[in-house]
Amino acid sequence: MDILRALIAERPQAERDTVERAYEFARDAHEGVVRKSGEPYITHPVAVATILAELGMDTVSVTAGLLHDTVEDVDGVTFEVITDHFGTEVSRIVEGETKVSKLSKAGSQTAEVRDDGRDLQAENLRQMLIAMTDDLRIIVVKLADRLHNMRTMASMPEEKQKRISRETMEIFAPLAHRLGIGQVKWELEDLSFRYLYPAEYAELSSRLRMQLDERDSIVQQAEQSLRSALEDDLELPDWVIDIDISGRAKHLWSIYNKMRREEKGLEQIFDLMALRVILTPRPVEARDGTDAERLVRAEEMREKRICYHTISIVHSLWTPLPGRFKDYIAVPKPNGYQSLHTTVIGRSGQPIEIQIRSQRMHEVAEYGVAAHWMYKQGGQLNQRERDQWINQLRELQNEVGDATDYMDAVKNDFLSHRVRVFTPKGLAVSLTAGSTPVDFAYHIHTRIGETMVGARVNGKIVPLSHRLDNGDMVEILTSKNGKPSKDWLNFAATRSARTKIRYFFRQDERADALAHGQQMLERYLRKRHLPVRKLMSVRKLEDAAQELVGSRNPDELFLALHSGKVSTALAARTLDPELLVSKPLTGAPPPAQTGNSEQPKVYVEGLNTGTKLSQCCQPIRGDQIMGYLTRGRGVSIHRIDCPNMIRLLADEPERCVSASWNSKTEDHFEVNLDVTGPDRDGLLADILSVLAANKQSPLRFEAFVDSQESAHVCLRLGFGDNQAMRHLISELGSVSGVREVRRTRGFGQMSLQE
């Protein structure tokens, strides 16, 4: 607590009191609990709060850091208790952190049982990023929590070390980078490197230690030379209060990754030795009438002037290496990082990288989004792109339903390397590395992407598959007659662009499919001289769609007709069976009869009236049946075990009549079957093979996986009698893994509700 107390010493007394109260609350709550390392548990929340204080986070964040495990781990501590003692903001951050931690632990436990625990890890990421969009401080607390856990992971089993390190390298370190918190990002990467590649880590560490004294000597000489040159300059002292020059250690993971990526040896890495120059400018004196916004712009201009002036001194002192100068002040990185980088040849002939930045730029580079709580004035931070990123994350939550797809999209579109390009008006656009003009166009606006016909990059016409580089000026050429090409899917790099392209073609294909399905039904009815307008009224189409596809939208019926999931004959019979059978098509096979005909399917005792097979239970020849005398629609035939028939027998027994099958007709009857089994590869193919062997072609089928992860294959089939049906049910039941084959009254997912 002494370290934390020193870090908050400069804060108002009320804030110091709040942090001390939070410490006492957490200490008492975790009394008697120890970590796996044997240390008292309170050391962890104190370490997390200390990291947050070092990052310059506000008192609310530091307080939440001390309390972040209390609700989850301690009985009797609730969010309401936290709110009463420390306020709504602290409680909200603790609640967000607790939700993420619970999912993370669930994912960890699942990972021990399954091969990878991928689904829960994906859901963990989703919940974490959702929490972040509500309050960025939630994710900064989570990063501090992860950092301390990584620092103290030596006591964990090797398998757990690797799994947590892999997750840290894939998610948390890139997230820290995207938020601009370089200090946390670099340490997370080096700690992950240590556990993921222990042999390579040990070898590289050893080689660097062997050269340490030599490198330190060269860096110290360069530092003295540069400091003397800056102090002797006639202009710089008038602009700055302080000049801080220090050696900058290259991080191990960065060195290893560069060696691996560029296939270079350690001696070929030019930026092993580096100096960082941090300049603190004198405040601009405000004149009468100078508004705050203008004063901020003047401060920023002075920062840039002293940085560019300093780089000119560096280049006059040493020879710069061609192609090694990078200006991140004029063109900041997407996470807001600003600095000048140059590599020069020192007096010893060794390359030295030099970074030059202002104190404000340095704090943004080290603390990123945390610097938001250091600088409250407008213009001090470039928040526009970060806010845009948060908004894109919110949109992604609505666009991607599956948690695993969401994780892949975030990794590829948001946590991957970025390129920064510009519109013709100079507006900066941050895109995934490898993006093309197609990605750029859809990023600007969907309509621009859909009407794009070409692109210019840096004034030259380029193919739409051209990969964009940092600093490119991109102009999109459009035409009102332009439209997307499916070829664009082969080179679009961003999920957003690919999603919008696919959506365009789905809508285009949907319109064609709707028109085709409607035409199929109209042609079928006209060939049988049936009243098309009467049968295809909105009401009749809605009723037919409800029965056949489970939706009252006629468009869904037309799409099912187009795809072949529903036959035109079945649709016509559903629209009006009696009209259909009165006008058979010459030479065509007779449709299944469900109403009056010369040879009725069913005899009703004591009555000479029309009969209709009930859709609720779909009786077929061989089933035990009974009739119900309807009002004006003849006799409705039900199976005797039909729930509706059982109810009618109880409520209106006087209207229930005996019925029997006519064995002289050769009709086909439709039956719905639900085949249930494990969700395994090849299940559907095996079922379809059995159907083919039995010369059965489904009138309709649907496959889905329920909430219990059981696969269902729903079939609508035609049978001559229930003996043929029972034979096929037996055959389907013999398919490997099939647990049950049952006859259902409804079709598809609706049948599960029976």
C-alpha positions in Angstrom: 0.0 0.0 0.0 3.0 2.3 0.5 3.7 2.4 -3.2 0.1 3.1 -4.0 -0.1 5.8 -1.4 3.0 7.5 -3.0 1.4 7.3 -6.4 -1.8 9.1 -5.3 0.0 11.6 -3.0 -0.6 14.4 -5.5 -4.4 13.9 -5.6 -6.9 15.9 -3.5 -7.3 14.7 0.1 -10.9 13.5 -0.6 -9.6 11.2 -3.5 -6.8 9.8 -1.3 -9.3 9.1 1.4 -11.5 7.2 -1.1 -8.6 5.0 -2.3 -7.6 4.3 1.3 -11.1 3.3 2.2 -11.3 1.0 -0.8 -8.0 -0.6 0.3 -9.3 -1.3 3.8 -12.6 -2.7 2.3 -10.7 -5.0 0.0 -8.2 -6.0 2.7 -11.0 -7.0 5.1 -13.0 -8.8 2.3 -10.1 -10.9 1.2 -8.9 -11.6 4.8 -7.4 -15.1 5.1 -7.4 -15.8 1.3 -4.1 -16.6 -0.4 -3.0 -16.8 -4.1 -1.5 -19.9 -5.6 1.9 -18.4 -5.0 1.2 -18.3 -1.3 0.9 -14.5 -1.0 -2.1 -12.9 0.7 -4.7 -12.3 -1.9 -4.9 -8.5 -1.2 -1.5 -8.2 -2.9 -3.2 -8.7 -6.3 -5.8 -5.9 -6.2 -3.2 -3.6 -4.7 -0.9 -4.4 -7.6 -3.7 -3.8 -10.1 -4.5 -0.5 -8.5 -0.8 0.5 -8.5 -0.6 -0.3 -12.3 -3.7 1.9 -12.9 -2.1 4.7 -10.8 1.1 4.4 -12.7 -0.9 4.8 -16.0 -2.3 8.0 -14.6 -5.9 6.7 -14.4 -8.5 8.6 -12.4 -9.4 7.8 -8.8 -12.6 6.0 -9.9 -10.4 3.5 -11.9 -7.9 3.0 -9.1 -10.7 2.4 -6.6 -12.3 -0.1 -8.9 -9.0 -1.8 -9.3 -8.8 -2.4 -5.6 -12.4 -3.7 -5.5 -12.5 -5.6 -8.8 -12.6 -9.1 -7.3 -14.7 -8.5 -4.1 -18.2 -9.1 -5.6 -17.1 -12.3 -7.4 -15.0 -13.8 -4.7 -16.5 -12.7 -1.4 -19.9 -13.7 0.0 -22.1 -10.8 1.2 -20.4 -8.2 -1.1 -22.8 -7.1 -3.8 -22.9 -4.4 -6.4 -25.4 -2.5 -4.3 -22.9 -2.5 -1.4 -20.2 -1.2 -3.7 -22.6 1.5 -4.9 -23.5 2.6 -1.3 -19.8 2.8 -0.3 -18.1 4.1 -3.4 -20.6 5.4 -5.9 -22.3 4.4 -9.2 -19.2 4.9 -11.4 -17.0 2.5 -9.3 -19.8 0.0 -9.1 -20.3 0.0 -12.9 -16.6 -0.6 -13.6 -16.5 -3.4 -11.0 -19.7 -5.0 -12.5 -18.2 -4.9 -16.0 -15.0 -6.4 -14.9 -16.8 -9.1 -12.9 -18.9 -10.2 -15.9 -15.8 -10.5 -18.0 -13.9 -12.4 -15.3 -16.7 -14.9 -14.8 -16.8 -15.7 -18.5 -13.1 -15.9 -18.6 -13.0 -18.5 -15.8 -15.8 -20.4 -17.4 -13.8 -20.5 -20.7 -10.7 -21.7 -18.7 -12.7 -24.5 -17.1 -14.2 -25.6 -20.4 -10.8 -25.5 -22.0 -9.7 -28.3 -19.5 -12.5 -30.5 -20.7 -12.7 -29.7 -24.4 -9.9 -29.4 -27.0 -9.9 -25.6 -27.1 -12.9 -24.1 -25.1 -13.3 -21.9 -28.2 -16.9 -20.9 -27.9 -16.7 -19.6 -24.3 -13.4 -17.8 -25.0 -15.1 -16.1 -27.9 -18.1 -15.2 -25.7 -15.6 -13.8 -23.2 -14.1 -11.5 -25.8 -17.5 -10.4 -27.0 -18.6 -9.5 -23.4 -15.3 -7.7 -22.7 -15.6 -5.6 -25.8 -19.3 -4.8 -25.1 -18.3 -3.7 -21.7 -15.5 -1.6 -23.2 -18.0 0.3 -25.4 -19.9 1.4 -22.3 -16.9 2.6 -20.4 -13.2 2.3 -21.6 -12.1 2.2 -18.0 -13.5 -1.3 -17.7 -11.1 -2.6 -20.2 -8.1 -0.7 -18.8 -8.8 -2.3 -15.4 -9.0 -5.7 -17.1 -5.6 -5.0 -18.9 -4.1 -4.1 -15.5 -5.5 -7.3 -14.0 -4.1 -9.4 -16.9 -0.7 -7.7 -16.6 -0.3 -8.5 -12.9 -1.5 -12.1 -13.5 1.1 -12.5 -16.3 3.8 -11.1 -14.0 2.9 -13.7 -11.3 2.2 -16.8 -13.5 5.3 -18.8 -12.6 3.5 -20.9 -10.0 0.8 -22.1 -12.6 1.0 -25.4 -14.5 2.8 -25.2 -17.9 -0.3 -25.9 -19.9 -2.2 -23.1 -18.2 0.8 -20.7 -18.7 0.7 -21.4 -22.4 -3.0 -21.1 -22.8 -3.2 -17.8 -21.0 -0.1 -16.5 -22.8 -1.6 -17.4 -26.2 -4.9 -15.5 -25.3 -2.8 -12.6 -24.1 -0.8 -12.5 -27.3 -3.8 -12.8 -29.5 -6.2 -10.5 -27.7 -5.0 -8.5 -24.8 -1.7 -7.2 -26.2 -3.3 -6.1 -29.5 -6.1 -4.5 -27.6 -3.6 -2.5 -25.5 -1.9 -1.5 -28.7 -5.1 -0.4 -30.3 -5.9 1.7 -27.2 -2.4 3.1 -27.5 -1.2 1.8 -24.1 2.3 0.9 -25.3 3.8 0.4 -21.9 1.3 -2.4 -21.2 1.3 -3.9 -24.7 5.1 -4.4 -24.7 5.3 -6.0 -21.3 2.3 -8.3 -22.1 4.1 -9.4 -25.3 7.4 -10.1 -23.6 5.8 -12.0 -20.8 3.8 -14.1 -23.3 6.9 -14.7 -25.3 8.6 -16.1 -22.2 6.0 -18.8 -21.7 5.1 -19.6 -25.3 8.7 -19.9 -26.6 10.8 -20.5 -23.5 13.9 -21.8 -25.4 13.9 -18.9 -27.9 13.3 -16.4 -25.1 16.2 -17.7 -23.1 18.6 -17.8 -26.0 17.7 -14.2 -27.2 17.9 -12.9 -23.6 21.4 -14.5 -23.2 22.7 -13.1 -26.4 21.5 -9.6 -25.6 23.0 -9.7 -22.1 26.4 -10.7 -23.6 26.4 -7.5 -25.7 24.8 -5.3 -23.0 28.0 -3.5 -21.8 29.1 -2.8 -25.4 25.7 -1.4 -26.4 25.4 0.7 -23.2 28.8 2.3 -23.9 27.8 3.2 -27.4 24.4 4.6 -26.3 26.0 6.6 -23.5 28.4 8.2 -25.9 25.6 9.1 -28.4 23.5 10.5 -25.5 26.3 12.8 -24.4 27.0 14.0 -27.9 23.3 14.7 -28.6 22.8 16.5 -25.2 25.8 18.8 -25.9 24.5 19.6 -29.4 21.0 20.4 -28.1 22.4 22.5 -25.2 24.6 24.5 -27.6 21.8 25.2 -29.9 20.8 28.9 -29.9 17.0 28.5 -30.5 15.9 25.4 -28.6 16.5 26.6 -25.0 14.0 29.4 -25.7 11.3 26.9 -26.6 11.7 24.1 -24.0 11.8 23.7 -20.3 13.4 20.3 -20.2 15.2 17.8 -22.5 15.1 14.2 -21.4 17.4 11.8 -23.3 17.5 8.2 -22.4 18.4 4.8 -23.8 15.5 2.8 -25.0 15.6 -1.0 -24.7 14.2 -2.9 -27.6 11.6 -5.3 -26.4 12.5 -9.0 -26.8 9.3 -10.0 -28.6 9.7 -7.2 -31.0 13.3 -8.3 -31.8 12.3 -11.9 -32.1 9.3 -11.2 -34.3 11.4 -8.9 -36.6 14.1 -11.6 -36.9 11.5 -14.2 -37.8 9.4 -12.0 -40.1 12.3 -10.6 -42.1 14.5 -13.7 -41.8 17.4 -11.7 -40.3 20.1 -12.4 -37.7 20.4 -10.4 -34.5 23.4 -8.5 -36.0 21.1 -7.3 -38.8 18.6 -5.6 -36.5 19.4 -1.9 -36.8 17.3 -0.6 -33.9 18.7 -2.6 -31.0 20.4 0.6 -29.8 18.1 3.5 -29.4 17.8 6.9 -27.8 14.5 8.6 -26.9 14.4 12.4 -26.7 11.4 13.8 -24.8 11.0 17.6 -25.0 8.9 19.6 -22.5 7.9 22.9 -24.3 7.4 26.2 -22.5 3.8 27.1 -22.2 2.5 29.5 -24.9 1.7 32.8 -23.3 -1.9 33.7 -23.7 -2.6 37.2 -25.1 -5.7 39.3 -24.4 -8.7 37.8 -26.4 -7.0 34.5 -27.1 -9.6 31.7 -26.7 -8.8 28.3 -25.3 -9.1 26.5 -28.6 -6.6 28.8 -30.3 -4.2 28.4 -27.3 -4.3 24.6 -27.6 -3.5 24.9 -31.4 -0.6 27.1 -30.6 0.7 24.6 -28.0 0.5 21.8 -30.6 2.3 23.9 -33.2 5.1 24.6 -30.8 5.4 20.9 -30.0 5.8 20.1 -33.7 8.3 22.9 -34.3 10.7 21.8 -31.5 10.5 18.2 -32.6 11.3 19.0 -36.3 14.0 21.4 -35.2 15.5 18.6 -33.0 15.5 16.1 -35.9 17.5 18.6 -38.0 20.1 18.8 -35.2 20.3 15.0 -35.1 20.8 14.7 -38.8 23.5 17.4 -38.8 25.3 15.4 -36.0 25.2 12.0 -37.6 24.5 10.5 -41.0 20.9 9.2 -41.4 20.3 5.8 -43.0 18.2 6.3 -46.2 14.6 5.1 -45.9 14.7 4.9 -42.1 13.0 8.2 -41.3 9.4 8.0 -40.2 7.2 10.9 -39.4 4.4 9.8 -37.1 3.7 13.4 -36.0 2.4 14.6 -39.3 0.7 11.2 -39.9 0.0 9.6 -36.5 -0.6 5.9 -36.1 -4.3 4.8 -35.9 -4.0 4.6 -32.1 -2.9 8.2 -31.8 0.8 7.5 -31.4 3.0 10.5 -32.5 6.8 10.6 -32.7 9.7 11.1 -35.2 11.8 8.1 -35.8 15.2 8.1 -37.6 18.1 5.7 -37.7 21.7 7.2 -37.9 25.2 5.8 -38.1 27.0 6.6 -34.8 30.6 7.4 -34.3 31.4 3.7 -33.8 29.8 2.8 -37.1 26.8 1.1 -35.4 23.2 2.1 -36.3 21.3 3.9 -33.6 17.6 4.6 -33.7 16.5 7.9 -32.3 12.9 8.8 -31.3 11.9 12.4 -30.8 8.6 13.5 -29.2 7.0 16.0 -26.8 6.1 15.1 -23.2 2.4 15.0 -24.2 3.1 12.8 -27.2 5.2 10.5 -24.9 2.4 10.1 -22.4 -0.1 9.3 -25.2 2.4 6.8 -26.6 2.9 5.1 -23.2 -0.6 5.4 -21.7 -2.8 5.7 -24.8 -6.5 5.9 -23.8 -5.5 6.3 -20.2 -4.0 9.7 -21.1 -7.7 10.8 -21.6 -7.9 11.1 -17.9 -4.6 13.2 -17.9 -5.7 15.6 -20.6 -9.2 17.0 -20.5 -8.7 19.9 -22.8 -10.1 19.7 -26.4 -7.5 18.9 -29.0 -5.0 17.3 -26.6 -5.9 13.8 -27.8 -7.0 12.6 -31.3 -10.2 10.9 -30.0 -12.0 10.9 -33.4 -10.6 7.6 -34.7 -10.9 5.9 -31.3 -14.5 6.9 -31.0 -15.1 5.7 -34.6 -13.5 2.4 -33.6 -15.8 2.1 -30.6 -18.8 2.8 -32.8 -17.7 0.1 -35.2 -17.5 -2.4 -32.4 -21.1 -1.5 -31.4 -22.2 -2.1 -35.0 -20.4 -5.4 -35.1 -22.4 -6.7 -32.1 -25.6 -6.3 -34.2 -24.1 -7.7 -37.4 -22.4 -10.9 -36.2 -24.6 -13.2 -34.1 -22.2 -16.1 -33.5 -19.6 -15.4 -30.8 -16.8 -17.3 -32.6 -17.4 -15.3 -35.8 -17.4 -12.2 -33.7 -14.0 -13.0 -32.3 -12.6 -13.7 -35.7 -14.0 -10.4 -37.0 -12.5 -8.5 -34.1 -9.1 -10.1 -34.5 -9.0 -9.6 -38.2 -10.7 -6.1 -38.5 -9.8 -4.4 -35.2 -6.8 -6.0 -33.5 -4.7 -6.7 -36.6 -2.1 -4.4 -38.1 -3.4 -1.2 -39.8 -2.6 1.0 -42.7 -3.5 4.7 -42.7 -4.6 6.2 -46.0 -6.2 9.5 -47.0 -9.2 10.7 -49.0 -8.6 13.4 -51.7 -9.7 16.0 -49.1 -7.0 14.8 -46.7 -9.3 12.9 -44.3 -7.3 10.0 -42.7 -8.8 6.5 -42.9 -7.5 3.6 -40.8 -8.0 0.2 -42.5 -6.8 -3.4 -41.9 -3.4 -4.1 -43.4 -3.8 -5.6 -46.9 -6.9 -3.5 -47.6 -7.7 -2.5 -51.2 -9.7 0.3 -52.8 -12.8 -1.9 -52.4 -12.4 -1.9 -48.6 -11.7 1.9 -48.7 -14.9 2.6 -50.7 -17.2 0.5 -48.5 -15.5 2.1 -45.4 -16.5 5.6 -46.6 -20.1 4.6 -47.5 -21.9 1.5 -48.7 -23.4 3.4 -51.7 -19.9 4.4 -52.9 -18.8 0.8 -52.8 -21.9 -0.3 -54.8 -21.4 2.3 -57.5 -17.6 2.0 -57.7 -16.1 1.4 -61.2 -12.4 2.2 -60.6 -9.9 3.8 -58.3 -6.9 6.2 -58.3 -4.1 5.8 -55.8 -1.6 8.7 -55.6 -3.1 10.0 -58.8 -2.7 6.8 -60.9 -5.4 4.3 -62.0 -4.9 1.0 -60.2 -6.7 -2.4 -60.2 -9.3 -2.7 -57.5 -7.2 -5.6 -56.1 -4.3 -3.1 -55.4 -3.0 -3.4 -51.8 -2.9 0.0 -50.1 0.1 1.3 -48.2 0.5 3.8 -45.4 0.2 7.4 -46.7 -1.6 6.5 -49.9 -4.1 9.1 -51.3 -7.1 7.1 -52.5 -9.8 8.4 -54.9 -12.8 6.2 -55.8 -14.4 6.6 -59.2 -18.1 5.9 -59.3 -20.9 5.6 -61.9 -24.7 5.5 -61.4 -24.6 2.3 -63.6 -21.8 0.7 -61.5 -22.5 -2.4 -59.4 -20.4 -4.8 -57.3 -18.6 -7.9 -58.8 -18.4 -11.2 -57.0 -14.7 -11.2 -57.8 -14.3 -8.5 -55.2 -14.8 -11.1 -52.5 -11.5 -12.6 -53.6 -9.4 -9.6 -52.5 -11.5 -7.5 -50.1 -9.6 -7.7 -46.8 -12.2 -6.4 -44.3 -15.1 -8.3 -43.0 -17.3 -5.2 -43.3 -16.7 -4.9 -47.1 -17.2 -8.6 -47.7 -20.4 -8.6 -45.7 -21.8 -5.7 -47.7 -20.9 -7.3 -51.0 -22.5 -10.6 -50.1 -25.6 -8.7 -48.8 -25.9 -6.9 -52.2 -25.8 -10.2 -54.1 -28.2 -11.9 -51.7 -30.7 -9.1 -52.2 -30.2 -9.3 -55.9 -30.6 -13.0 -56.0 -33.6 -12.9 -53.6 -35.4 -10.6 -56.0 -34.8 -13.0 -58.9 -35.8 -16.0 -56.7 -39.1 -14.3 -55.6 -40.1 -13.6 -59.2 -39.2 -17.1 -60.3 -41.1 -18.8 -57.4 -44.2 -16.7 -58.1 -44.0 -17.5 -61.9 -43.7 -21.2 -61.1 -46.9 -21.2 -59.1 -48.8 -19.1 -61.6 -47.8 -21.3 -64.5 -48.8 -24.5 -62.6 -52.3 -23.0 -61.9 -52.8 -21.7 -65.4 -52.0 -25.1 -67.0 -54.8 -26.6 -64.9 -57.2 -23.8 -65.8 -57.5 -22.7 -62.2 -58.5 -19.1 -61.2 -55.0 -17.6 -60.5 -56.2 -14.3 -59.1 -58.6 -16.0 -56.7 -56.2 -18.6 -55.5 -53.2 -16.2 -55.2 -55.0 -13.6 -53.2 -53.0 -12.2 -50.3 -55.1 -14.0 -47.7 -54.8 -17.4 -49.3 -51.0 -17.0 -49.9 -50.5 -16.0 -46.3 -52.5 -19.1 -45.1 -50.5 -21.4 -47.4 -47.2 -19.9 -46.4 -48.1 -20.3 -42.7 -48.9 -24.0 -43.3 -46.0 -24.9 -45.6 -43.1 -22.8 -44.4 -44.2 -21.6 -40.9 -44.4 -17.9 -41.9 -47.3 -15.7 -43.1 -45.0 -13.9 -45.5 -45.9 -15.1 -49.1 -42.3 -14.2 -50.1 -41.1 -17.1 -48.0 -43.4 -19.4 -49.9 -42.1 -18.1 -53.3 -38.5 -18.6 -52.1 -39.3 -22.2 -51.0 -40.9 -22.9 -54.4 -37.8 -21.5 -56.2 -35.4 -23.6 -54.1 -37.5 -26.8 -54.5 -38.2 -27.1 -50.8 -41.9 -27.0 -51.6 -43.4 -28.3 -54.8 -45.8 -26.3 -56.9 -48.3 -29.2 -56.7 -48.2 -29.1 -52.9 -48.6 -25.3 -52.9 -51.6 -25.6 -55.2 -53.2 -28.3 -53.1 -52.8 -26.1 -50.0 -54.3 -23.1 -51.7 -57.5 -25.0 -52.5 -57.6 -28.8 -52.7 -61.1 -29.1 -54.2 -60.4 -26.7 -57.0 -57.2 -28.4 -57.8 -58.6 -32.0 -58.2 -61.5 -30.8 -60.4 -59.0 -29.7 -63.1 -56.2 -32.3 -63.4 -53.6 -31.8 -66.1 -53.9 -34.3 -68.9 -51.0 -36.8 -68.9 -49.8 -35.7 -65.5 -49.7 -38.0 -62.5 -52.8 -37.5 -60.4 -52.3 -35.4 -57.3 -52.9 -36.8 -53.8 -56.6 -36.5 -53.0 -57.7 -34.8 -49.8 -61.3 -34.0 -50.6 -64.2 -35.5 -52.5 -63.5 -37.8 -55.5 -65.2 -40.7 -57.3 -63.2 -43.2 -55.2 -63.0 -41.6 -51.7 -60.1 -42.5 -49.5 -62.3 -42.9 -46.5 -65.8 -44.3 -45.8 -67.9 -42.6 -43.1 -70.5 -44.8 -41.4 -74.0 -43.7 -42.1 -73.1 -40.6 -44.2 -72.6 -39.8 -47.8 -70.6 -36.6 -47.7 -67.2 -35.2 -48.5 -64.2 -36.0 -46.3 -61.0 -34.2 -45.7 -57.8 -35.5 -44.1 -56.9 -33.4 -41.1 -53.6 -31.5 -41.3 -53.1 -31.5 -37.6 -52.3 -35.3 -37.4 -52.0 -36.2 -41.1 -53.6 -39.7 -41.0 -52.5 -42.2 -43.6 -54.0 -45.6 -44.7 -53.5 -48.1 -41.9 -53.9 -45.6 -39.1 -56.9 -46.0 -36.8 -59.1 -43.1 -37.7 -62.3 -41.3 -36.7 -64.4 -38.5 -38.3 -65.7 -35.2 -37.0 -68.7 -33.7 -38.7 -67.8 -30.0 -39.4 -70.2 -27.2 -40.1 -70.4 -26.9 -43.9 -67.1 -28.5 -44.7 -67.9 -32.2 -44.6 -66.2 -34.7 -42.3 -62.7 -34.0 -41.0 -60.7 -37.3 -40.6 -58.3 -37.6 -37.6 -56.2 -40.3 -36.1 -57.8 -41.6 -33.0 -54.7 -40.6 -30.9 -54.8 -37.0 -32.3 -55.0 -34.6 -29.4 -57.7 -32.6 -31.3 -59.8 -35.8 -31.8 -59.5 -36.7 -28.1 -60.7 -33.2 -27.2 -63.6 -33.4 -29.7 -64.7 -36.8 -28.3 -64.9 -35.2 -24.9 -66.6 -32.0 -25.9 -68.9 -33.0 -28.8 -69.2 -36.8 -28.9 -72.5 -36.5 -30.9 -70.5 -35.1 -33.9 -67.9 -37.8 -33.9 -68.4 -40.6 -36.4 -66.7 -43.9 -37.2 -64.6 -44.0 -40.4 -62.6 -46.6 -42.3 -60.1 -46.6 -45.2 -61.0 -47.4 -48.8 -58.5 -50.2 -49.7 -59.3 -49.9 -53.4 -57.6 -46.5 -54.0 -53.9 -46.1 -54.6 -53.2 -42.7 -52.9 -50.1 -41.2 -51.4 -50.2 -39.6 -48.0 -47.9 -36.9 -46.7 -46.2 -37.5 -43.3 -43.7 -35.4 -41.3 -40.8 -37.2 -39.7 -38.2 -35.9 -37.2 -34.9 -37.8 -37.2 -32.8 -36.9 -34.1 -29.1 -37.7 -33.5 -25.8 -36.2 -32.5 -24.5 -33.2 -34.4 -21.8 -35.2 -36.4 -20.3 -34.9 -39.8 -22.1 -37.0 -42.4 -25.4 -37.5 -40.5 -27.5 -35.8 -43.2 -25.7 -37.6 -46.0 -26.4 -41.0 -44.3 -30.0 -40.1 -43.9 -30.4 -39.1 -47.6 -28.7 -42.3 -48.6 -31.3 -44.3 -46.8 -34.1 -42.3 -48.5 -32.5 -42.9 -51.9 -32.2 -46.7 -51.2 -35.9 -46.7 -50.4 -36.8 -44.6 -53.5 -38.0 -41.8 -51.4 -37.7 -38.1 -52.4 -38.6 -35.6 -49.7 -41.4 -33.2 -50.5 -39.7 -30.9 -48.0 -36.8 -31.2 -45.6 -35.0 -29.0 -43.1 -32.0 -29.6 -40.8 -31.0 -27.7 -37.7 -29.3 -28.1 -34.3 -31.4 -27.4 -31.1 -30.3 -25.8 -27.9 -29.2 -29.2 -26.5 -26.8 -29.6 -29.5 -28.9 -32.4 -31.0 -29.2 -32.5 -34.8 -32.7 -32.7 -36.3 -33.4 -33.7 -39.9 -37.1 -33.0 -40.6 -38.7 -34.7 -43.6 -42.0 -34.5 -45.3 -42.5 -37.7 -47.3 -45.3 -39.5 -49.3 -46.4 -43.1 -48.4 -49.1 -45.4 -49.6 -49.8 -46.7 -46.1 -48.4 -46.7 -42.6 -46.7 -50.1 -43.2 -44.4 -48.4 -45.7 -43.9 -45.6 -43.3 -43.0 -47.9 -40.4 -40.5 -49.7 -42.6 -38.7 -46.5 -43.5 -38.7 -45.4 -39.9 -37.0 -48.6 -39.0 -34.4 -48.1 -41.7 -33.7 -44.5 -40.6 -33.4 -45.7 -37.0 -30.5 -48.0 -38.0 -28.4 -45.0 -39.2 -25.3 -44.7 -37.0 -26.0 -42.3 -34.1 -29.7 -41.8 -34.7 -31.5 -41.8 -31.4 -35.1 -41.4 -32.4 -37.3 -41.2 -35.5 -40.7 -39.9 -34.7 -43.8 -38.8 -36.6 -44.7 -35.2 -35.9 -47.8 -33.1 -36.5 -45.9 -29.9 -37.3 -42.8 -29.5 -39.4 -39.3 -28.4 -38.6 -38.5 -26.5 -35.4 -42.2 -26.0 -34.8 -42.5 -29.8 -34.2 -40.2 -29.5 -31.1 -43.0 -27.6 -29.3 -45.4 -30.5 -29.6 
